Amino acid sequence: MENGSRQVVPVDATPGLQKGHLDGNAWWDLGDPGDPERGIVFDRKLAAGATLPSGSVDDWRGALVLDGSMTVGDTEFVKGDVLLVEPAAKVPEITGGAGGVHLLELARTAAALTR
């Protein structure tokens, strides 16, 4: 079935496909949970003014701002912006904007789990 050049695939009873929901509190392993080479997807919401401490990760990580805004150090990110973090890069404190922020984060491997 075609829909504006986007493939539509039913997932009900289709082996290998799962359906999730972006509610701001989810996490999906892209592979066996014990495999350190698996990718990971995070769905996170931060309330207005809530913070994530500064830190770094050991592998690539990215965050897409789905809604709202945030500041990373002195830089503002708004809906549609993407933050890419290289391995071992120092990420400043992240603060949810006036309306909070909804992020979809992608970790290349489990090494990018903690900040």
C-alpha positions in Angstrom: 0.0 0.0 0.0 1.4 3.4 -0.9 0.8 6.6 1.0 2.6 9.7 -0.3 5.8 7.8 -1.0 5.8 6.3 2.5 5.5 2.6 2.9 2.7 1.4 5.1 3.2 -1.9 6.9 0.7 -3.6 9.2 2.4 -4.8 12.3 -0.3 -6.9 13.8 0.8 -10.6 13.6 3.9 -9.6 11.5 7.0 -11.4 12.9 9.8 -9.0 13.7 7.7 -5.8 14.0 6.7 -4.1 17.2 4.5 -1.1 17.8 5.4 1.5 20.5 3.9 4.8 21.6 5.8 8.1 22.3 4.5 9.1 25.7 7.8 10.5 27.1 8.7 7.5 29.2 9.8 4.6 27.0 12.9 2.7 26.0 13.5 0.2 23.3 16.5 -2.1 22.8 17.3 -2.6 19.1 18.6 -6.1 19.6 19.2 -8.6 22.4 19.2 -6.7 25.7 22.5 -8.4 26.7 24.3 -7.4 23.5 26.5 -4.3 24.1 26.5 -3.6 20.4 22.7 -3.1 20.2 21.2 0.3 19.5 18.8 1.9 21.9 16.0 4.4 21.4 14.7 6.5 24.3 11.6 8.6 24.5 12.0 11.2 27.2 10.1 14.3 28.5 11.6 16.9 30.7 9.3 19.4 32.5 9.9 23.1 32.3 13.2 23.9 34.2 14.0 20.2 34.8 17.7 19.4 34.2 19.9 16.5 33.1 23.4 16.8 34.6 26.4 17.4 32.3 28.4 14.4 31.3 29.7 12.3 28.4 29.0 9.0 26.8 31.3 6.4 25.2 29.6 6.1 21.8 27.5 8.2 19.4 24.2 9.5 20.7 21.6 11.8 19.1 18.5 13.6 20.3 15.6 15.0 18.2 13.4 17.6 19.8 9.9 16.4 19.0 8.1 19.2 20.9 9.0 22.1 23.2 12.5 23.4 23.7 15.6 22.9 25.8 19.0 24.6 26.4 22.2 22.7 26.2 24.7 24.9 27.9 24.0 28.3 26.3 22.5 26.9 23.1 18.7 26.7 22.6 17.1 23.8 20.8 13.5 23.9 19.5 11.1 21.5 17.8 12.8 19.8 14.8 16.4 20.5 16.1 18.8 17.6 16.5 21.7 17.3 19.0 24.5 14.9 17.9 27.0 13.8 20.5 30.3 12.3 19.5 31.9 9.6 21.8 33.6 11.2 24.8 32.3 14.7 24.1 31.4 16.7 27.2 27.7 17.6 27.1 26.7 20.6 29.2 23.7 20.5 31.5 20.4 20.2 29.6 17.4 22.2 30.8 13.8 21.9 29.7 12.4 25.1 28.2 9.4 27.1 29.4 7.0 24.4 28.1 9.2 21.5 28.8 10.8 19.3 26.0 9.9 15.9 24.4 13.0 14.1 23.1 13.5 11.0 20.9 17.1 9.9 21.7 19.1 7.3 19.8 22.2 5.6 21.1 24.3 3.8 18.5 25.3 1.1 21.1 24.8 0.4 24.8 28.0 2.2 25.5 26.0 5.4 24.9 23.5 4.6 27.7 24.8 6.7 30.5 25.8 10.4 30.6 
